[in-house]
Amino acid sequence: GSPFSARYGNAEKRSVPERSARRNALLLQYTPVVTDLRGLNNAMFENVIKATRTLRRAGFSTIKLKLHPGPGRWKKAYFQAIVDHWELDIEVLKTEPLSECIAWADIVVGPIQSGSVYESLAGGKPYFAFLISPHGQDADYFNGYPLLEDAEMLPGALESWEWSAASELLDSMYDTASGMENPRRFWAALGEELAPSELR
């Protein structure tokens, strides 16, 4: 079965709050994956500034920047210096559990090439996904999920959010319902057609 089923099985799918009710936005660090030879690190730093300002203009009063928790590569102090220099007035997090950050947030904004997409959606929170050019990713892999190339696209995405594409992406990866669809797809890809009872 899905690893998210036990933790988030009863999570309610939340909508984007009306502008007057917007409070908490979780901004996840944008990073090109190490296999993406076209991705540029400058997009990571620029996105912190532009996305924060865009979220603020969209009505979110409290914004937290969550860095990847991996050791060594991305220093919290470096991002804090950027936040301070640009007077962004946001909290920078690194080792705090992602599940707690998702529970706090009204919406989550971050990279598409991250497992946080699926945990946020499983937790019932709208996830606004960046894929910033240049990049070497195949967008078709994400099954038609709406992708943002720039923070300027975020206000429109907030207004047009709906769950159908999100549910389809989540289920295509984790099959949060029966847990049987992904094994069926695996064996079908190998040319086998097995009945569900044979997959147990």
C-alpha positions as CSV (number, residue, x, y, z in Angstrom):
1,G,0.0,0.0,0.0
2,S,0.9,3.7,-0.1
3,P,3.3,5.0,2.6
4,F,1.0,8.0,2.9
5,S,-2.2,6.1,3.6
6,A,-1.6,5.6,7.3
7,R,-0.4,9.1,8.0
8,Y,-2.7,11.1,5.7
9,G,-5.6,8.7,5.0
10,N,-8.2,11.0,6.6
11,A,-6.7,14.3,5.5
12,E,-9.2,16.8,4.2
13,K,-8.5,18.3,0.8
14,R,-8.2,22.1,1.5
15,S,-8.9,24.8,-1.0
16,V,-6.8,28.0,-1.4
17,P,-8.3,30.4,1.2
18,E,-10.1,33.5,0.0
19,R,-7.8,36.5,0.0
20,S,-9.2,37.9,3.3
21,A,-8.5,34.6,5.0
22,R,-5.0,34.0,3.7
23,R,-2.4,33.5,6.4
24,N,0.3,30.9,6.2
25,A,2.4,30.0,3.1
26,L,5.2,27.4,3.2
27,L,7.9,28.1,0.6
28,L,10.2,25.2,-0.1
29,Q,13.7,25.7,-1.4
30,Y,13.9,25.4,-5.2
31,T,16.9,23.3,-6.2
32,P,17.7,21.7,-9.6
33,V,18.2,18.0,-9.0
34,V,21.8,16.9,-9.3
35,T,21.1,15.0,-12.5
36,D,19.7,18.1,-14.2
37,L,22.8,19.5,-16.0
38,R,20.8,22.4,-17.4
39,G,19.4,23.7,-14.1
40,L,21.0,26.8,-12.6
41,N,21.5,27.5,-8.9
42,N,20.8,31.2,-9.4
43,A,17.1,30.2,-9.9
44,M,17.1,28.9,-6.4
45,F,18.1,32.3,-4.8
46,E,16.0,34.4,-7.2
47,N,13.0,32.3,-6.5
48,V,13.2,32.9,-2.7
49,I,12.9,36.7,-3.3
50,K,10.4,36.7,-6.1
51,A,8.1,34.1,-4.6
52,T,8.1,35.7,-1.2
53,R,7.2,39.0,-2.6
54,T,4.5,37.5,-4.8
55,L,3.0,35.6,-1.9
56,R,2.9,38.7,0.2
57,R,1.1,40.6,-2.5
58,A,-1.3,37.8,-2.8
59,G,-2.3,38.2,0.9
60,F,-0.3,35.7,2.8
61,S,0.9,37.4,6.0
62,T,3.2,34.7,7.4
63,I,5.7,32.9,5.1
64,K,8.2,30.3,6.1
65,L,11.1,29.2,3.9
66,K,11.9,25.5,4.4
67,L,15.3,24.4,3.2
68,H,16.3,20.9,2.2
69,P,17.3,19.2,5.4
70,G,20.4,17.4,3.9
71,P,23.7,18.3,5.7
72,G,26.5,20.4,4.3
73,R,25.2,21.5,0.9
74,W,22.9,24.4,1.7
75,K,23.7,26.5,4.8
76,K,20.8,28.0,6.7
77,A,23.0,31.0,7.5
78,Y,23.5,31.8,3.9
79,F,19.8,31.9,3.1
80,Q,19.2,33.9,6.3
81,A,21.7,36.5,5.0
82,I,19.7,36.7,1.7
83,V,16.4,37.1,3.6
84,D,17.9,39.8,5.8
85,H,19.5,41.7,2.9
86,W,16.3,41.8,0.9
87,E,14.2,42.5,4.0
88,L,11.9,39.6,3.3
89,D,10.7,39.2,6.9
90,I,10.3,35.4,6.7
91,E,11.4,32.6,9.0
92,V,14.1,30.2,7.6
93,L,13.7,26.5,8.6
94,K,16.0,23.6,7.9
95,T,15.7,20.6,10.2
96,E,12.1,21.0,11.3
97,P,9.9,18.0,10.2
98,L,8.2,18.6,6.9
99,S,5.0,17.1,8.1
100,E,4.7,19.7,10.8
101,C,5.4,22.5,8.3
102,I,2.7,21.2,6.0
103,A,0.2,21.0,8.8
104,W,0.9,24.7,9.6
105,A,0.5,25.9,6.0
106,D,-2.5,27.0,4.1
107,I,-0.7,26.4,0.9
108,V,2.7,25.0,-0.1
109,V,4.9,26.4,-2.9
110,G,8.0,24.5,-4.1
111,P,9.8,22.5,-6.8
112,I,8.0,19.9,-8.8
113,Q,11.1,17.6,-8.7
114,S,10.7,16.9,-5.0
115,G,9.0,14.3,-2.8
116,S,7.4,17.2,-0.9
117,V,4.9,17.5,-3.7
118,Y,3.3,14.2,-2.9
119,E,3.5,14.6,0.9
120,S,1.8,18.1,0.7
121,L,-0.9,16.8,-1.6
122,A,-1.5,13.7,0.6
123,G,-1.7,16.1,3.6
124,G,-4.6,17.9,1.8
125,K,-2.7,21.1,1.0
126,P,-2.6,22.8,-2.4
127,Y,0.9,22.6,-3.9
128,F,2.1,25.1,-6.4
129,A,5.0,23.6,-8.3
130,F,7.9,25.5,-9.9
131,L,9.9,24.1,-12.8
132,I,12.2,27.0,-13.8
133,S,14.0,27.2,-17.1
134,P,16.5,26.3,-18.2
135,H,16.1,22.7,-17.0
136,G,16.6,19.2,-18.3
137,Q,13.4,17.7,-16.9
138,D,10.7,16.0,-19.0
139,A,7.5,17.8,-17.9
140,D,5.4,15.0,-19.4
141,Y,6.5,12.9,-16.4
142,F,4.4,15.0,-14.2
143,N,1.2,13.9,-15.8
144,G,-0.2,17.3,-16.8
145,Y,0.3,18.9,-13.4
146,P,0.3,22.7,-13.7
147,L,3.9,24.0,-13.6
148,L,5.1,27.5,-12.9
149,E,8.1,28.8,-14.7
150,D,8.2,32.1,-12.8
151,A,6.7,33.6,-9.6
152,E,4.7,35.9,-11.9
153,M,2.5,32.9,-12.7
154,L,1.6,32.3,-9.1
155,P,-1.3,34.7,-8.6
156,G,-3.2,33.2,-11.5
157,A,-2.5,29.7,-10.2
158,L,-3.8,30.6,-6.8
159,E,-7.1,31.7,-8.3
160,S,-7.5,28.7,-10.6
161,W,-6.5,25.9,-8.2
162,E,-8.5,22.8,-8.3
163,W,-7.8,19.2,-7.1
164,S,-8.4,17.0,-10.1
165,A,-4.8,17.3,-11.6
166,A,-3.3,17.0,-8.1
167,S,-5.3,13.9,-7.2
168,E,-4.3,12.3,-10.5
169,L,-0.6,13.0,-10.0
170,L,-0.7,11.7,-6.4
171,D,-2.5,8.6,-7.3
172,S,-0.3,7.9,-10.4
173,M,2.7,7.9,-8.1
174,Y,1.4,6.4,-4.8
175,D,-2.0,4.9,-5.5
176,T,-3.4,6.1,-2.2
177,A,-6.7,4.2,-2.7
178,S,-6.4,0.4,-3.1
179,G,-2.6,0.2,-3.3
180,M,-3.0,-2.3,-6.2
181,E,-2.8,0.0,-9.2
182,N,1.0,0.5,-9.2
183,P,1.8,-3.2,-9.0
184,R,-0.6,-3.8,-11.9
185,R,1.1,-1.0,-13.9
186,F,4.5,-2.6,-13.1
187,W,3.6,-6.0,-14.4
188,A,1.8,-4.5,-17.4
189,A,5.0,-2.7,-18.3
190,L,6.7,-6.1,-18.2
191,G,4.1,-7.6,-20.5
192,E,2.3,-9.5,-17.8
193,E,-1.5,-9.3,-17.1
194,L,-2.1,-10.5,-13.5
195,A,-5.3,-10.5,-11.6
196,P,-5.3,-8.5,-8.3
197,S,-5.4,-11.7,-6.3
198,E,-2.2,-12.8,-7.9
199,L,-0.4,-9.6,-6.7
200,R,-1.0,-10.2,-3.0
